[in-house]
Amino acid sequence: MSLSHAYLSKMGKKPKKRSKSSDRWLRRQRRDVFTKQAANQGRLSRAHFKLQQLDERFGLLKPRMKVLELGAAPGGWTNYIEQRVTDGLLIACDPRPIAAAAQTVIIGGAYGETETDNEISEHLAGRELDLVLSDMAPNMTGIRAADQARSMDLVELATDAAGRWLKPGGSLVVKIFQGAGVDAWVADTRKQFAQVRMVKPKASRAESREVYAVAQEFLVVD
């Protein structure tokens, strides 16, 4: 019996039973090699390894780059970016708290809100970005069509950020859930970038519909 269960028994209270979905999630977490690796290395989350694998494959991050990270909380990607983009600029954006180093610019709001967008523009001060990264995801309701539509809205927001601030030759990396709207987005994005590839890092769960679009060599479109 765990300490918490023993304490509750002593107090004459029955511990709450976990739901079947909670039990499945806990079992999956215990088995997951990247969750274990993140814990062993003191990482904030397993998401660290998704970006690391994308970076190793596509050479996304280099010193002195200017990077905008959307959906940055809790900071798993942020920490990795900070290690790679030395002497550069990282703007991390999320309404939730982000664990970050002092040199990182934290914007506590959602991209697409006027105040948040204005803050990004102020910090860039006319400079262009080398890379836009988005790990944004909606709060899932379980209604697949609605969840997919909300996911694609976030993808469009990240694409908008790239169109506004990315320099020619720059890159966009965005989380996408496979489903309605993806093919049309890819077709449109290929008009703006020389290369667009859909990738599932090894650190992404096999059963998840999550993939990442890696769009490189941003084109100047008249």
NUTORGU-57837 format. One record per residue (C-alpha): residue in three letters; x negated, y, z negated. Coordinates in steps of 0.05 Angstrom, whole numbers, padded with zeros to 5 digits, always signed. Layout:
// NUTORGU-57837
ALAXYZ ...
//
This chain:
// NUTORGU-57837
MET+00000+00000+00000 SER-00027+00069+00018 LEU-00037+00123-00035 SER+00022+00163-00008 HIS+00067+00102-00008 ALA+00044+00084-00079 TYR+00058+00155-00103 LEU+00127+00155-00073 SER+00143+00088-00104 LYS+00120+00113-00172 MET+00166+00173-00164 GLY+00224+00127-00148 LYS+00228+00151-00076 LYS+00226+00109-00014 PRO+00175+00130+00039 LYS+00205+00151+00104 LYS+00199+00100+00159 ARG+00163+00122+00221 SER+00202+00118+00286 LYS+00183+00066+00338 SER+00156+00120+00384 SER+00112+00147+00328 ASP+00085+00077+00314 ARG+00070+00067+00388 TRP+00034+00134+00390 LEU-00009+00116+00329 ARG-00027+00048+00357 ARG-00046+00079+00423 GLN-00089+00131+00388 ARG-00126+00077+00349 ARG-00141+00038+00413 ASP-00161+00098+00456 VAL-00236+00099+00469 PHE-00237+00174+00483 THR-00199+00191+00420 LYS-00250+00151+00380 GLN-00307+00184+00417 ALA-00279+00253+00403 ALA-00274+00237+00329 ASN-00344+00208+00326 GLN-00374+00269+00361 GLY-00334+00320+00321 ARG-00295+00344+00382 LEU-00229+00380+00374 SER-00193+00332+00421 ARG-00202+00280+00475 ALA-00188+00335+00526 HIS-00262+00353+00521 PHE-00279+00291+00563 LYS-00229+00307+00617 LEU-00263+00373+00633 GLN-00332+00343+00624 GLN-00315+00290+00676 LEU-00287+00341+00725 ASP-00347+00386+00715 GLU-00396+00329+00727 ARG-00361+00310+00791 PHE-00349+00379+00821 GLY-00402+00424+00789 LEU-00350+00473+00763 LEU-00387+00508+00707 LYS-00454+00545+00709 PRO-00489+00598+00668 ARG-00466+00671+00675 MET-00399+00652+00705 LYS-00335+00690+00690 VAL-00280+00641+00671 LEU-00206+00648+00653 GLU-00178+00589+00613 LEU-00102+00584+00608 GLY-00069+00539+00557 ALA-00133+00538+00516 ALA-00107+00515+00448 PRO-00132+00482+00406 GLY-00199+00494+00439 GLY-00223+00426+00465 TRP-00239+00455+00534 THR-00260+00522+00505 ASN-00317+00491+00465 TYR-00343+00454+00526 ILE-00340+00517+00570 GLU-00377+00557+00518 GLN-00435+00508+00521 ARG-00438+00511+00597 VAL-00425+00584+00613 THR-00483+00616+00576 ASP-00491+00692+00585 GLY-00424+00693+00621 LEU-00353+00713+00604 LEU-00299+00667+00579 ILE-00228+00692+00568 ALA-00185+00640+00533 CYS-00110+00650+00533 ASP-00055+00615+00492 PRO+00001+00636+00443 ARG-00025+00584+00394 PRO-00090+00588+00354 ILE-00155+00573+00392 ALA-00219+00550+00359 ALA-00274+00589+00394 ALA-00342+00622+00386 ALA-00348+00696+00371 GLN-00369+00714+00442 THR-00305+00685+00473 VAL-00249+00733+00487 ILE-00185+00706+00456 ILE-00118+00730+00481 GLY-00060+00707+00438 GLY-00004+00705+00488 ALA+00025+00666+00546 TYR+00001+00681+00616 GLY+00057+00713+00656 GLU+00076+00760+00599 THR+00062+00833+00616 GLU+00021+00847+00554 THR-00022+00784+00563 ASP-00035+00799+00637 ASN-00054+00871+00620 GLU-00104+00847+00567 ILE-00137+00801+00618 SER-00143+00858+00667 GLU-00173+00903+00614 HIS-00226+00853+00594 LEU-00245+00839+00666 ALA-00251+00914+00679 GLY-00250+00905+00755 ARG-00295+00844+00755 GLU-00274+00781+00793 LEU-00271+00711+00764 ASP-00312+00651+00787 LEU-00263+00600+00759 VAL-00192+00594+00734 LEU-00177+00533+00690 SER-00108+00514+00668 ASP-00090+00458+00620 MET-00020+00487+00609 ALA+00036+00438+00599 PRO+00109+00447+00579 ASN+00141+00421+00516 MET+00171+00358+00543 THR+00246+00347+00533 GLY+00250+00278+00562 ILE+00294+00303+00620 ARG+00246+00287+00677 ALA+00273+00335+00729 ALA+00274+00394+00681 ASP+00205+00377+00653 GLN+00176+00372+00724 ALA+00206+00439+00744 ARG+00177+00473+00682 SER+00109+00440+00695 MET+00108+00467+00766 ASP+00126+00536+00740 LEU+00062+00534+00699 VAL+00022+00509+00759 GLU+00048+00569+00799 LEU+00028+00616+00743 ALA-00044+00589+00744 THR-00044+00596+00820 ASP-00020+00668+00813 ALA-00079+00682+00765 ALA-00127+00655+00817 GLY-00096+00698+00872 ARG-00102+00760+00829 TRP-00172+00754+00800 LEU-00212+00699+00835 LYS-00271+00720+00877 PRO-00282+00693+00947 GLY-00313+00624+00941 GLY-00285+00614+00870 SER-00248+00554+00843 LEU-00182+00536+00810 VAL-00171+00474+00766 VAL-00100+00462+00743 LYS-00063+00406+00707 ILE-00005+00377+00748 PHE+00046+00323+00732 GLN+00060+00280+00793 GLY+00131+00291+00819 ALA+00175+00339+00856 GLY+00142+00402+00882 VAL+00070+00376+00882 ASP+00064+00362+00956 ALA+00091+00431+00975 TRP+00043+00464+00925 VAL-00016+00426+00954 ALA+00003+00447+01025 ASP+00007+00520+01005 THR-00057+00518+00965 ARG-00096+00489+01024 LYS-00082+00554+01060 GLN-00119+00591+01004 PHE-00177+00544+00990 ALA-00224+00506+01035 GLN-00218+00443+00993 VAL-00161+00418+00949 ARG-00168+00350+00915 MET-00123+00313+00866 VAL-00163+00277+00812 LYS-00147+00234+00752 PRO-00206+00236+00703 LYS-00221+00171+00666 ALA-00204+00207+00601 SER-00132+00217+00624 ARG-00087+00162+00601 ALA-00072+00111+00655 GLU+00003+00112+00640 SER+00008+00188+00644 ARG+00032+00225+00706 GLU-00021+00277+00691 VAL-00072+00293+00745 TYR-00116+00353+00759 ALA-00118+00394+00823 VAL-00188+00419+00839 ALA-00185+00475+00890 GLN-00253+00502+00912 GLU-00279+00556+00959 PHE-00225+00609+00952 LEU-00212+00642+01019 VAL-00198+00716+01032 VAL-00129+00713+01064 ASP-00105+00776+01100 
//
